[in-house]
Amino acid sequence: MTSRISKIFPLALSLAFWAPMALGHGDTAPQAVDTTGLPELPAEMATQNPWREAEGEVLFKAVEIGAKGFNSNCARCHGLEAISGGLAPDLRFLEASEYGDEWFLDRILHGYEQNGAVKMPPFEGILNQQAIWAIRTYIETRPDADAMAGKSTEIAALYDKVKALPPDAGEDQIAALAQELETAGSGFEALSGAPRTVTVLDQAAHILRSGASHAPAAAELIQSVLRK
C-alpha cells in the first residue's frame, strides 16, 4: 500500500533525512531537553507516539517542550517551525502513524551515517523518552503554514479581540473568546495526517483560559504569526 511518507520521502531523501553535518542541529552539539511537566513514561521505549491522542495540558506541554527540543537540536537544518528550506526533508509530512513513528525513532536514536560521514548524530542517551516523543508531537501537529497565511485577515481580527480584552474581563467573556480561538484553530489540518493540529490560536486559547491577565501573552503569540 502506498503511504503518504512513501510519496514525500523517497529513498534518496530518507537516507539523508537529518542534517548533513553532525553538529548541525540548533546552534551547538546535541542538547538534552528539560521535560519537567510531562507525565512519566515506562522505562521501555514506546513504539508509537504516546501523546498522539493527548488533550489539554499534556498535549500543550508536549508541544511546548517539543518545540524547544526541535529548535535546539533540529531547526538549523529542518527549518524553524519544522518548515524546511530545502536543506533537509520537510518533517511536517512524516505521517502520524506506526510506520512514521518507527522511522522517526530509528533516526533519532541511532542517527545516520553515509560513506563514513555522520549525517546525523545519535540522540540515544541524550534525549529521554519524554523529549523524543514531545519533539515528534510538535512536528506532527504543525499546521499548513500556507493555509494559515491565507487566513491572515481573520487571525488579525482575533488578535485585536485578544489584545482588547480588559484585565477585569469575566469568566464568560474569557471562555467565549477562547472558544472562538479554538474554533478558528480547528479549521487547519496537519500535513502529517495527525488527528489534530496545534496552532498558535489553540495555544493562545489555552493561555487565555488561565485568566485575563494572560491576554497580553496570548496576543503576542498570535502576533508572531502575523509578522511572517
Buried (B, 14 or more C-beta within 10 A) or exposed (E): EEEBBEEBBEEEEBEBBBBBBBEBBBEEEBBBBEBEEBEEBEEEEBEBBBBBEBEEEBBBBBBBBBBBBBBBBBBBBBBEBBBBEEEBBBBBBBBBBEBBBEBBBEBBBEBBEEEEEBBBBBBEEBBBBBBBBBBBBBBBBBBBBEBBEEBEEEBEEBBEBBBEBEEEBEEEEBBEBBEBBBEBBEBBEBBBBBEBBBBBBBBBBBBBBEEBEBBBBBBBBBBEBEEE
